[in-house]
């Protein structure tokens, strides 16, 4: 599955990967990783997360609410992941640096 492939890609980077992390807010994150001294959420966005090529309202709302709870989140859109895999990237991985630089609105809570 796509989520398993992303998890394998994160593990191949040498990261400690927590899968399906339930937050006290009621949300869950597909993965949580420690990246350069920060805990980041990783969300795998399959086709149901999009309307055409744009993220759906539901997906955008979740991202916004997670940021307001203090989380930095790296989305992994299926189209980008599939493109990396087709390009022959030996270990596709999400762009965690982009998420690390996001400014959450408050301290993260589990």
Secondary structure, 3 states (H helix, E strand, C coil): CHHHHHHHHHHHCCCCEEEEEECCCCCEEEEEEEECCEEEEEEEECHHHEECCEECHHHHHHHHHHHHCCCCEEEEEHHHHHHHHHCCCCCCCCCHHHHHCCCCCCCCCC
